Amino acid sequence: MVGFDTRFLSDRYAGDVARVLAANGFIVYLASVRRAHPHHLLCSENLHAIAGVMITASHNRPRYNGVKLKAA
């Protein structure tokens, strides 16, 4: 499961991450809308995903972005 928040270009970055994972043989679910990090983790758990990837800078300044990885 790959999700993203409202930060600049997070949706495009999430799409790139999803494409790389899919190209390496993973079944990937890409979020269609921006969500908060806790909601994304819940979706990953409900899908029984082996991991969740969230494009977010979390508590950092809005101009930054990053990746959070949550294992099953």
mmCIF file of the N, C-alpha and C atoms, coordinates in Angstrom:
data_MODEL
# 
_entry.id   MODEL 
# 
loop_
_atom_site.group_PDB 
_atom_site.id 
_atom_site.type_symbol 
_atom_site.label_atom_id 
_atom_site.label_alt_id 
_atom_site.label_comp_id 
_atom_site.label_asym_id 
_atom_site.label_entity_id 
_atom_site.label_seq_id 
_atom_site.pdbx_PDB_ins_code 
_atom_site.Cartn_x 
_atom_site.Cartn_y 
_atom_site.Cartn_z 
_atom_site.occupancy 
_atom_site.B_iso_or_equiv 
_atom_site.pdbx_formal_charge 
_atom_site.auth_seq_id 
_atom_site.auth_comp_id 
_atom_site.auth_asym_id 
_atom_site.auth_atom_id 
_atom_site.pdbx_PDB_model_num 
ATOM 1   N N  . MET A 1 1  ? 0.849  -1.172 0.000   1.00 0.00 ? 1  MET A N  1 
ATOM 2   C CA . MET A 1 1  ? 0.000  0.000  0.000   1.00 0.00 ? 1  MET A CA 1 
ATOM 3   C C  . MET A 1 1  ? 0.888  1.225  0.000   1.00 0.00 ? 1  MET A C  1 
ATOM 4   N N  . VAL A 1 2  ? 0.670  2.113  -0.965  1.00 0.00 ? 2  VAL A N  1 
ATOM 5   C CA . VAL A 1 2  ? 1.415  3.360  -1.051  1.00 0.00 ? 2  VAL A CA 1 
ATOM 6   C C  . VAL A 1 2  ? 0.419  4.508  -0.917  1.00 0.00 ? 2  VAL A C  1 
ATOM 7   N N  . GLY A 1 3  ? 0.669  5.379  0.038   1.00 0.00 ? 3  GLY A N  1 
ATOM 8   C CA . GLY A 1 3  ? -0.215 6.522  0.258   1.00 0.00 ? 3  GLY A CA 1 
ATOM 9   C C  . GLY A 1 3  ? 0.582  7.818  0.266   1.00 0.00 ? 3  GLY A C  1 
ATOM 10  N N  . PHE A 1 4  ? -0.145 8.922  0.329   1.00 0.00 ? 4  PHE A N  1 
ATOM 11  C CA . PHE A 1 4  ? 0.503  10.234 0.288   1.00 0.00 ? 4  PHE A CA 1 
ATOM 12  C C  . PHE A 1 4  ? -0.366 11.252 0.995   1.00 0.00 ? 4  PHE A C  1 
ATOM 13  N N  . ASP A 1 5  ? 0.250  12.357 1.390   1.00 0.00 ? 5  ASP A N  1 
ATOM 14  C CA . ASP A 1 5  ? -0.500 13.420 2.057   1.00 0.00 ? 5  ASP A CA 1 
ATOM 15  C C  . ASP A 1 5  ? -0.582 14.648 1.158   1.00 0.00 ? 5  ASP A C  1 
ATOM 16  N N  . THR A 1 6  ? -0.827 15.797 1.741   1.00 0.00 ? 6  THR A N  1 
ATOM 17  C CA . THR A 1 6  ? -1.098 17.008 0.949   1.00 0.00 ? 6  THR A CA 1 
ATOM 18  C C  . THR A 1 6  ? 0.153  17.795 0.577   1.00 0.00 ? 6  THR A C  1 
ATOM 19  N N  . ARG A 1 7  ? 1.305  17.314 0.898   1.00 0.00 ? 7  ARG A N  1 
ATOM 20  C CA . ARG A 1 7  ? 2.517  18.061 0.582   1.00 0.00 ? 7  ARG A CA 1 
ATOM 21  C C  . ARG A 1 7  ? 2.769  18.116 -0.923  1.00 0.00 ? 7  ARG A C  1 
ATOM 22  N N  . PHE A 1 8  ? 3.525  19.127 -1.326  1.00 0.00 ? 8  PHE A N  1 
ATOM 23  C CA . PHE A 1 8  ? 3.793  19.384 -2.745  1.00 0.00 ? 8  PHE A CA 1 
ATOM 24  C C  . PHE A 1 8  ? 4.383  18.158 -3.435  1.00 0.00 ? 8  PHE A C  1 
ATOM 25  N N  . LEU A 1 9  ? 3.727  17.721 -4.488  1.00 0.00 ? 9  LEU A N  1 
ATOM 26  C CA . LEU A 1 9  ? 4.123  16.604 -5.342  1.00 0.00 ? 9  LEU A CA 1 
ATOM 27  C C  . LEU A 1 9  ? 4.134  15.231 -4.648  1.00 0.00 ? 9  LEU A C  1 
ATOM 28  N N  . SER A 1 10 ? 3.528  15.122 -3.477  1.00 0.00 ? 10 SER A N  1 
ATOM 29  C CA . SER A 1 10 ? 3.471  13.821 -2.803  1.00 0.00 ? 10 SER A CA 1 
ATOM 30  C C  . SER A 1 10 ? 2.765  12.775 -3.652  1.00 0.00 ? 10 SER A C  1 
ATOM 31  N N  . ASP A 1 11 ? 1.711  13.184 -4.352  1.00 0.00 ? 11 ASP A N  1 
ATOM 32  C CA . ASP A 1 11 ? 0.975  12.227 -5.175  1.00 0.00 ? 11 ASP A CA 1 
ATOM 33  C C  . ASP A 1 11 ? 1.838  11.676 -6.302  1.00 0.00 ? 11 ASP A C  1 
ATOM 34  N N  . ARG A 1 12 ? 2.637  12.524 -6.924  1.00 0.00 ? 12 ARG A N  1 
ATOM 35  C CA . ARG A 1 12 ? 3.519  12.053 -8.006  1.00 0.00 ? 12 ARG A CA 1 
ATOM 36  C C  . ARG A 1 12 ? 4.630  11.158 -7.468  1.00 0.00 ? 12 ARG A C  1 
ATOM 37  N N  . TYR A 1 13 ? 5.176  11.532 -6.336  1.00 0.00 ? 13 TYR A N  1 
ATOM 38  C CA . TYR A 1 13 ? 6.211  10.726 -5.711  1.00 0.00 ? 13 TYR A CA 1 
ATOM 39  C C  . TYR A 1 13 ? 5.652  9.349  -5.347  1.00 0.00 ? 13 TYR A C  1 
ATOM 40  N N  . ALA A 1 14 ? 4.449  9.306  -4.817  1.00 0.00 ? 14 ALA A N  1 
ATOM 41  C CA . ALA A 1 14 ? 3.808  8.032  -4.475  1.00 0.00 ? 14 ALA A CA 1 
ATOM 42  C C  . ALA A 1 14 ? 3.613  7.170  -5.718  1.00 0.00 ? 14 ALA A C  1 
ATOM 43  N N  . GLY A 1 15 ? 3.227  7.797  -6.819  1.00 0.00 ? 15 GLY A N  1 
ATOM 44  C CA . GLY A 1 15 ? 3.076  7.061  -8.078  1.00 0.00 ? 15 GLY A CA 1 
ATOM 45  C C  . GLY A 1 15 ? 4.390  6.452  -8.531  1.00 0.00 ? 15 GLY A C  1 
ATOM 46  N N  . ASP A 1 16 ? 5.472  7.208  -8.395  1.00 0.00 ? 16 ASP A N  1 
ATOM 47  C CA . ASP A 1 16 ? 6.794  6.693  -8.766  1.00 0.00 ? 16 ASP A CA 1 
ATOM 48  C C  . ASP A 1 16 ? 7.194  5.520  -7.882  1.00 0.00 ? 16 ASP A C  1 
ATOM 49  N N  . VAL A 1 17 ? 6.962  5.646  -6.587  1.00 0.00 ? 17 VAL A N  1 
ATOM 50  C CA . VAL A 1 17 ? 7.282  4.557  -5.655  1.00 0.00 ? 17 VAL A CA 1 
ATOM 51  C C  . VAL A 1 17 ? 6.464  3.310  -6.011  1.00 0.00 ? 17 VAL A C  1 
ATOM 52  N N  . ALA A 1 18 ? 5.189  3.488  -6.297  1.00 0.00 ? 18 ALA A N  1 
ATOM 53  C CA . ALA A 1 18 ? 4.322  2.359  -6.658  1.00 0.00 ? 18 ALA A CA 1 
ATOM 54  C C  . ALA A 1 18 ? 4.816  1.674  -7.936  1.00 0.00 ? 18 ALA A C  1 
ATOM 55  N N  . ARG A 1 19 ? 5.222  2.461  -8.919  1.00 0.00 ? 19 ARG A N  1 
ATOM 56  C CA . ARG A 1 19 ? 5.725  1.884  -10.178 1.00 0.00 ? 19 ARG A CA 1 
ATOM 57  C C  . ARG A 1 19 ? 7.008  1.078  -9.953  1.00 0.00 ? 19 ARG A C  1 
ATOM 58  N N  . VAL A 1 20 ? 7.905  1.582  -9.132  1.00 0.00 ? 20 VAL A N  1 
ATOM 59  C CA . VAL A 1 20 ? 9.153  0.863  -8.843  1.00 0.00 ? 20 VAL A CA 1 
ATOM 60  C C  . VAL A 1 20 ? 8.856  -0.452 -8.127  1.00 0.00 ? 20 VAL A C  1 
ATOM 61  N N  . LEU A 1 21 ? 7.980  -0.417 -7.133  1.00 0.00 ? 21 LEU A N  1 
ATOM 62  C CA . LEU A 1 21 ? 7.622  -1.646 -6.423  1.00 0.00 ? 21 LEU A CA 1 
ATOM 63  C C  . LEU A 1 21 ? 6.970  -2.659 -7.361  1.00 0.00 ? 21 LEU A C  1 
ATOM 64  N N  . ALA A 1 22 ? 6.045  -2.185 -8.196  1.00 0.00 ? 22 ALA A N  1 
ATOM 65  C CA . ALA A 1 22 ? 5.363  -3.083 -9.145  1.00 0.00 ? 22 ALA A CA 1 
ATOM 66  C C  . ALA A 1 22 ? 6.348  -3.675 -10.148 1.00 0.00 ? 22 ALA A C  1 
ATOM 67  N N  . ALA A 1 23 ? 7.301  -2.870 -10.591 1.00 0.00 ? 23 ALA A N  1 
ATOM 68  C CA . ALA A 1 23 ? 8.297  -3.352 -11.549 1.00 0.00 ? 23 ALA A CA 1 
ATOM 69  C C  . ALA A 1 23 ? 9.197  -4.419 -10.933 1.00 0.00 ? 23 ALA A C  1 
ATOM 70  N N  . ASN A 1 24 ? 9.229  -4.468 -9.606  1.00 0.00 ? 24 ASN A N  1 
ATOM 71  C CA . ASN A 1 24 ? 10.019 -5.474 -8.911  1.00 0.00 ? 24 ASN A CA 1 
ATOM 72  C C  . ASN A 1 24 ? 9.185  -6.638 -8.407  1.00 0.00 ? 24 ASN A C  1 
ATOM 73  N N  . GLY A 1 25 ? 7.984  -6.768 -8.943  1.00 0.00 ? 25 GLY A N  1 
ATOM 74  C CA . GLY A 1 25 ? 7.162  -7.948 -8.689  1.00 0.00 ? 25 GLY A CA 1 
ATOM 75  C C  . GLY A 1 25 ? 6.185  -7.869 -7.535  1.00 0.00 ? 25 GLY A C  1 
ATOM 76  N N  . PHE A 1 26 ? 6.055  -6.714 -6.899  1.00 0.00 ? 26 PHE A N  1 
ATOM 77  C CA . PHE A 1 26 ? 5.117  -6.578 -5.794  1.00 0.00 ? 26 PHE A CA 1 
ATOM 78  C C  . PHE A 1 26 ? 3.730  -6.197 -6.301  1.00 0.00 ? 26 PHE A C  1 
ATOM 79  N N  . ILE A 1 27 ? 2.702  -6.709 -5.647  1.00 0.00 ? 27 ILE A N  1 
ATOM 80  C CA . ILE A 1 27 ? 1.340  -6.239 -5.900  1.00 0.00 ? 27 ILE A CA 1 
ATOM 81  C C  . ILE A 1 27 ? 1.189  -4.958 -5.091  1.00 0.00 ? 27 ILE A C  1 
ATOM 82  N N  . VAL A 1 28 ? 0.830  -3.874 -5.769  1.00 0.00 ? 28 VAL A N  1 
ATOM 83  C CA . VAL A 1 28 ? 0.822  -2.563 -5.122  1.00 0.00 ? 28 VAL A CA 1 
ATOM 84  C C  . VAL A 1 28 ? -0.564 -1.944 -5.185  1.00 0.00 ? 28 VAL A C  1 
ATOM 85  N N  . TYR A 1 29 ? -1.015 -1.444 -4.060  1.00 0.00 ? 29 TYR A N  1 
ATOM 86  C CA . TYR A 1 29 ? -2.231 -0.644 -3.994  1.00 0.00 ? 29 TYR A CA 1 
ATOM 87  C C  . TYR A 1 29 ? -1.792 0.800  -3.812  1.00 0.00 ? 29 TYR A C  1 
ATOM 88  N N  . LEU A 1 30 ? -2.194 1.664  -4.712  1.00 0.00 ? 30 LEU A N  1 
ATOM 89  C CA . LEU A 1 30 ? -1.859 3.081  -4.637  1.00 0.00 ? 30 LEU A CA 1 
ATOM 90  C C  . LEU A 1 30 ? -3.104 3.854  -4.241  1.00 0.00 ? 30 LEU A C  1 
ATOM 91  N N  . ALA A 1 31 ? -2.994 4.637  -3.187  1.00 0.00 ? 31 ALA A N  1 
ATOM 92  C CA . ALA A 1 31 ? -4.129 5.449  -2.737  1.00 0.00 ? 31 ALA A CA 1 
ATOM 93  C C  . ALA A 1 31 ? -4.548 6.401  -3.849  1.00 0.00 ? 31 ALA A C  1 
ATOM 94  N N  . SER A 1 32 ? -5.839 6.621  -3.969  1.00 0.00 ? 32 SER A N  1 
ATOM 95  C CA . SER A 1 32 ? -6.350 7.514  -5.011  1.00 0.00 ? 32 SER A CA 1 
ATOM 96  C C  . SER A 1 32 ? -6.576 8.934  -4.498  1.00 0.00 ? 32 SER A C  1 
ATOM 97  N N  . VAL A 1 33 ? -6.585 9.092  -3.185  1.00 0.00 ? 33 VAL A N  1 
ATOM 98  C CA . VAL A 1 33 ? -6.776 10.413 -2.580  1.00 0.00 ? 33 VAL A CA 1 
ATOM 99  C C  . VAL A 1 33 ? -5.773 10.594 -1.439  1.00 0.00 ? 33 VAL A C  1 
ATOM 100 N N  . ARG A 1 34 ? -5.538 11.834 -1.088  1.00 0.00 ? 34 ARG A N  1 
ATOM 101 C CA . ARG A 1 34 ? -4.620 12.157 0.004   1.00 0.00 ? 34 ARG A CA 1 
ATOM 102 C C  . ARG A 1 34 ? -5.257 11.809 1.339   1.00 0.00 ? 34 ARG A C  1 
ATOM 103 N N  . ARG A 1 35 ? -4.473 11.197 2.196   1.00 0.00 ? 35 ARG A N  1 
ATOM 104 C CA . ARG A 1 35 ? -4.968 10.784 3.505   1.00 0.00 ? 35 ARG A CA 1 
ATOM 105 C C  . ARG A 1 35 ? -3.928 11.080 4.579   1.00 0.00 ? 35 ARG A C  1 
ATOM 106 N N  . ALA A 1 36 ? -4.388 11.143 5.799   1.00 0.00 ? 36 ALA A N  1 
ATOM 107 C CA . ALA A 1 36 ? -3.482 11.287 6.933   1.00 0.00 ? 36 ALA A CA 1 
ATOM 108 C C  . ALA A 1 36 ? -2.759 9.964  7.180   1.00 0.00 ? 36 ALA A C  1 
ATOM 109 N N  . HIS A 1 37 ? -1.599 10.047 7.760   1.00 0.00 ? 37 HIS A N  1 
ATOM 110 C CA . HIS A 1 37 ? -0.780 8.871  8.003   1.00 0.00 ? 37 HIS A CA 1 
ATOM 111 C C  . HIS A 1 37 ? -1.510 7.767  8.775   1.00 0.00 ? 37 HIS A C  1 
ATOM 112 N N  . PRO A 1 38 ? -2.216 8.068  9.867   1.00 0.00 ? 38 PRO A N  1 
ATOM 113 C CA . PRO A 1 38 ? -2.915 6.987  10.594  1.00 0.00 ? 38 PRO A CA 1 
ATOM 114 C C  . PRO A 1 38 ? -3.958 6.259  9.743   1.00 0.00 ? 38 PRO A C  1 
ATOM 115 N N  . HIS A 1 39 ? -4.664 6.981  8.897   1.00 0.00 ? 39 HIS A N  1 
ATOM 116 C CA . HIS A 1 39 ? -5.659 6.345  8.031   1.00 0.00 ? 39 HIS A CA 1 
ATOM 117 C C  . HIS A 1 39 ? -4.978 5.408  7.042   1.00 0.00 ? 39 HIS A C  1 
ATOM 118 N N  . HIS A 1 40 ? -3.860 5.823  6.510   1.00 0.00 ? 40 HIS A N  1 
ATOM 119 C CA . HIS A 1 40 ? -3.125 4.988  5.567   1.00 0.00 ? 40 HIS A CA 1 
ATOM 120 C C  . HIS A 1 40 ? -2.670 3.685  6.225   1.00 0.00 ? 40 HIS A C  1 
ATOM 121 N N  . LEU A 1 41 ? -2.186 3.774  7.456   1.00 0.00 ? 41 LEU A N  1 
ATOM 122 C CA . LEU A 1 41 ? -1.754 2.565  8.162   1.00 0.00 ? 41 LEU A CA 1 
ATOM 123 C C  . LEU A 1 41 ? -2.912 1.602  8.388   1.00 0.00 ? 41 LEU A C  1 
ATOM 124 N N  . LEU A 1 42 ? -4.071 2.136  8.707   1.00 0.00 ? 42 LEU A N  1 
ATOM 125 C CA . LEU A 1 42 ? -5.251 1.295  8.889   1.00 0.00 ? 42 LEU A CA 1 
ATOM 126 C C  . LEU A 1 42 ? -5.613 0.588  7.580   1.00 0.00 ? 42 LEU A C  1 
ATOM 127 N N  . CYS A 1 43 ? -5.548 1.297  6.472   1.00 0.00 ? 43 CYS A N  1 
ATOM 128 C CA . CYS A 1 43 ? -5.826 0.679  5.169   1.00 0.00 ? 43 CYS A CA 1 
ATOM 129 C C  . CYS A 1 43 ? -4.834 -0.440 4.873   1.00 0.00 ? 43 CYS A C  1 
ATOM 130 N N  . SER A 1 44 ? -3.568 -0.206 5.167   1.00 0.00 ? 44 SER A N  1 
ATOM 131 C CA . SER A 1 44 ? -2.544 -1.234 4.937   1.00 0.00 ? 44 SER A CA 1 
ATOM 132 C C  . SER A 1 44 ? -2.843 -2.486 5.753   1.00 0.00 ? 44 SER A C  1 
ATOM 133 N N  . GLU A 1 45 ? -3.227 -2.294 7.001   1.00 0.00 ? 45 GLU A N  1 
ATOM 134 C CA . GLU A 1 45 ? -3.564 -3.442 7.857   1.00 0.00 ? 45 GLU A CA 1 
ATOM 135 C C  . GLU A 1 45 ? -4.790 -4.176 7.343   1.00 0.00 ? 45 GLU A C  1 
ATOM 136 N N  . ASN A 1 46 ? -5.801 -3.438 6.918   1.00 0.00 ? 46 ASN A N  1 
ATOM 137 C CA . ASN A 1 46 ? -7.030 -4.065 6.413   1.00 0.00 ? 46 ASN A CA 1 
ATOM 138 C C  . ASN A 1 46 ? -6.791 -4.857 5.135   1.00 0.00 ? 46 ASN A C  1 
ATOM 139 N N  . LEU A 1 47 ? -5.801 -4.457 4.352   1.00 0.00 ? 47 LEU A N  1 
ATOM 140 C CA . LEU A 1 47 ? -5.465 -5.166 3.114   1.00 0.00 ? 47 LEU A CA 1 
ATOM 141 C C  . LEU A 1 47 ? -4.496 -6.328 3.376   1.00 0.00 ? 47 LEU A C  1 
ATOM 142 N N  . HIS A 1 48 ? -4.076 -6.480 4.624   1.00 0.00 ? 48 HIS A N  1 
ATOM 143 C CA . HIS A 1 48 ? -3.090 -7.497 4.994   1.00 0.00 ? 48 HIS A CA 1 
ATOM 144 C C  . HIS A 1 48 ? -1.810 -7.341 4.170   1.00 0.00 ? 48 HIS A C  1 
ATOM 145 N N  . ALA A 1 49 ? -1.431 -6.093 3.953   1.00 0.00 ? 49 ALA A N  1 
ATOM 146 C CA . ALA A 1 49 ? -0.237 -5.792 3.174   1.00 0.00 ? 49 ALA A CA 1 
ATOM 147 C C  . ALA A 1 49 ? 1.017  -6.158 3.966   1.00 0.00 ? 49 ALA A C  1 
ATOM 148 N N  . ILE A 1 50 ? 2.081  -6.515 3.254   1.00 0.00 ? 50 ILE A N  1 
ATOM 149 C CA . ILE A 1 50 ? 3.341  -6.830 3.934   1.00 0.00 ? 50 ILE A CA 1 
ATOM 150 C C  . ILE A 1 50 ? 4.041  -5.555 4.398   1.00 0.00 ? 50 ILE A C  1 
ATOM 151 N N  . ALA A 1 51 ? 3.631  -4.413 3.825   1.00 0.00 ? 51 ALA A N  1 
ATOM 152 C CA . ALA A 1 51 ? 4.202  -3.127 4.239   1.00 0.00 ? 51 ALA A CA 1 
ATOM 153 C C  . ALA A 1 51 ? 3.315  -1.998 3.756   1.00 0.00 ? 51 ALA A C  1 
ATOM 154 N N  . GLY A 1 52 ? 3.489  -0.864 4.386   1.00 0.00 ? 52 GLY A N  1 
ATOM 155 C CA . GLY A 1 52 ? 2.819  0.351  3.946   1.00 0.00 ? 52 GLY A CA 1 
ATOM 156 C C  . GLY A 1 52 ? 3.869  1.427  3.731   1.00 0.00 ? 52 GLY A C  1 
ATOM 157 N N  . VAL A 1 53 ? 3.761  2.137  2.633   1.00 0.00 ? 53 VAL A N  1 
ATOM 158 C CA . VAL A 1 53 ? 4.683  3.226  2.334   1.00 0.00 ? 53 VAL A CA 1 
ATOM 159 C C  . VAL A 1 53 ? 3.862  4.506  2.299   1.00 0.00 ? 53 VAL A C  1 
ATOM 160 N N  . MET A 1 54 ? 4.291  5.488  3.073   1.00 0.00 ? 54 MET A N  1 
ATOM 161 C CA . MET A 1 54 ? 3.588  6.766  3.134   1.00 0.00 ? 54 MET A CA 1 
ATOM 162 C C  . MET A 1 54 ? 4.549  7.871  2.728   1.00 0.00 ? 54 MET A C  1 
ATOM 163 N N  . ILE A 1 55 ? 4.143  8.649  1.730   1.00 0.00 ? 55 ILE A N  1 
ATOM 164 C CA . ILE A 1 55 ? 4.935  9.796  1.317   1.00 0.00 ? 55 ILE A CA 1 
ATOM 165 C C  . ILE A 1 55 ? 4.473  10.979 2.156   1.00 0.00 ? 55 ILE A C  1 
ATOM 166 N N  . THR A 1 56 ? 5.302  11.369 3.111   1.00 0.00 ? 56 THR A N  1 
ATOM 167 C CA . THR A 1 56 ? 4.970  12.436 4.050   1.00 0.00 ? 56 THR A CA 1 
ATOM 168 C C  . THR A 1 56 ? 6.235  12.888 4.767   1.00 0.00 ? 56 THR A C  1 
ATOM 169 N N  . ALA A 1 57 ? 6.233  14.111 5.210   1.00 0.00 ? 57 ALA A N  1 
ATOM 170 C CA . ALA A 1 57 ? 7.322  14.583 6.062   1.00 0.00 ? 57 ALA A CA 1 
ATOM 171 C C  . ALA A 1 57 ? 6.861  14.604 7.507   1.00 0.00 ? 57 ALA A C  1 
ATOM 172 N N  . SER A 1 58 ? 5.645  14.145 7.739   1.00 0.00 ? 58 SER A N  1 
ATOM 173 C CA . SER A 1 58 ? 5.087  14.021 9.081   1.00 0.00 ? 58 SER A CA 1 
ATOM 174 C C  . SER A 1 58 ? 5.103  15.350 9.820   1.00 0.00 ? 58 SER A C  1 
ATOM 175 N N  . HIS A 1 59 ? 5.851  15.428 10.890  1.00 0.00 ? 59 HIS A N  1 
ATOM 176 C CA . HIS A 1 59 ? 5.853  16.620 11.737  1.00 0.00 ? 59 HIS A CA 1 
ATOM 177 C C  . HIS A 1 59 ? 6.856  17.680 11.274  1.00 0.00 ? 59 HIS A C  1 
ATOM 178 N N  . ASN A 1 60 ? 7.588  17.417 10.195  1.00 0.00 ? 60 ASN A N  1 
ATOM 179 C CA . ASN A 1 60 ? 8.565  18.384 9.698   1.00 0.00 ? 60 ASN A CA 1 
ATOM 180 C C  . ASN A 1 60 ? 7.894  19.506 8.918   1.00 0.00 ? 60 ASN A C  1 
ATOM 181 N N  . ARG A 1 61 ? 8.639  20.498 8.575   1.00 0.00 ? 61 ARG A N  1 
ATOM 182 C CA . ARG A 1 61 ? 8.093  21.648 7.855   1.00 0.00 ? 61 ARG A CA 1 
ATOM 183 C C  . ARG A 1 61 ? 7.466  21.232 6.528   1.00 0.00 ? 61 ARG A C  1 
ATOM 184 N N  . PRO A 1 62 ? 6.409  21.924 6.096   1.00 0.00 ? 62 PRO A N  1 
ATOM 185 C CA . PRO A 1 62 ? 5.690  21.561 4.870   1.00 0.00 ? 62 PRO A CA 1 
ATOM 186 C C  . PRO A 1 62 ? 6.541  21.537 3.607   1.00 0.00 ? 62 PRO A C  1 
ATOM 187 N N  . ARG A 1 63 ? 7.621  22.298 3.569   1.00 0.00 ? 63 ARG A N  1 
ATOM 188 C CA . ARG A 1 63 ? 8.429  22.317 2.337   1.00 0.00 ? 63 ARG A CA 1 
ATOM 189 C C  . ARG A 1 63 ? 9.250  21.051 2.163   1.00 0.00 ? 63 ARG A C  1 
ATOM 190 N N  . TYR A 1 64 ? 9.341  20.237 3.208   1.00 0.00 ? 64 TYR A N  1 
ATOM 191 C CA . TYR A 1 64 ? 10.083 18.987 3.128   1.00 0.00 ? 64 TYR A CA 1 
ATOM 192 C C  . TYR A 1 64 ? 9.138  17.835 2.841   1.00 0.00 ? 64 TYR A C  1 
ATOM 193 N N  . ASN A 1 65 ? 9.682  16.760 2.369   1.00 0.00 ? 65 ASN A N  1 
ATOM 194 C CA . ASN A 1 65 ? 8.901  15.556 2.146   1.00 0.00 ? 65 ASN A CA 1 
ATOM 195 C C  . ASN A 1 65 ? 9.782  14.367 2.468   1.00 0.00 ? 65 ASN A C  1 
ATOM 196 N N  . GLY A 1 66 ? 9.185  13.228 2.636   1.00 0.00 ? 66 GLY A N  1 
ATOM 197 C CA . GLY A 1 66 ? 9.969  12.050 2.976   1.00 0.00 ? 66 GLY A CA 1 
ATOM 198 C C  . GLY A 1 66 ? 9.149  10.789 2.802   1.00 0.00 ? 66 GLY A C  1 
ATOM 199 N N  . VAL A 1 67 ? 9.694  9.692  3.280   1.00 0.00 ? 67 VAL A N  1 
ATOM 200 C CA . VAL A 1 67 ? 9.066  8.388  3.149   1.00 0.00 ? 67 VAL A CA 1 
ATOM 201 C C  . VAL A 1 67 ? 9.003  7.727  4.517   1.00 0.00 ? 67 VAL A C  1 
ATOM 202 N N  . LYS A 1 68 ? 7.842  7.217  4.859   1.00 0.00 ? 68 LYS A N  1 
ATOM 203 C CA . LYS A 1 68 ? 7.687  6.384  6.057   1.00 0.00 ? 68 LYS A CA 1 
ATOM 204 C C  . LYS A 1 68 ? 7.359  4.985  5.587   1.00 0.00 ? 68 LYS A C  1 
ATOM 205 N N  . LEU A 1 69 ? 8.008  4.028  6.179   1.00 0.00 ? 69 LEU A N  1 
ATOM 206 C CA . LEU A 1 69 ? 7.781  2.628  5.851   1.00 0.00 ? 69 LEU A CA 1 
ATOM 207 C C  . LEU A 1 69 ? 7.309  1.924  7.102   1.00 0.00 ? 69 LEU A C  1 
ATOM 208 N N  . LYS A 1 70 ? 6.184  1.230  6.982   1.00 0.00 ? 70 LYS A N  1 
ATOM 209 C CA . LYS A 1 70 ? 5.619  0.482  8.108   1.00 0.00 ? 70 LYS A CA 1 
ATOM 210 C C  . LYS A 1 70 ? 5.506  -0.978 7.703   1.00 0.00 ? 70 LYS A C  1 
ATOM 211 N N  . ALA A 1 71 ? 6.255  -1.836 8.394   1.00 0.00 ? 71 ALA A N  1 
ATOM 212 C CA . ALA A 1 71 ? 6.193  -3.267 8.121   1.00 0.00 ? 71 ALA A CA 1 
ATOM 213 C C  . ALA A 1 71 ? 4.919  -3.858 8.712   1.00 0.00 ? 71 ALA A C  1 
ATOM 214 N N  . ALA A 1 72 ? 4.523  -5.009 8.199   1.00 0.00 ? 72 ALA A N  1 
ATOM 215 C CA . ALA A 1 72 ? 3.319  -5.677 8.707   1.00 0.00 ? 72 ALA A CA 1 
ATOM 216 C C  . ALA A 1 72 ? 3.475  -5.967 10.175  1.00 0.00 ? 72 ALA A C  1 
# 
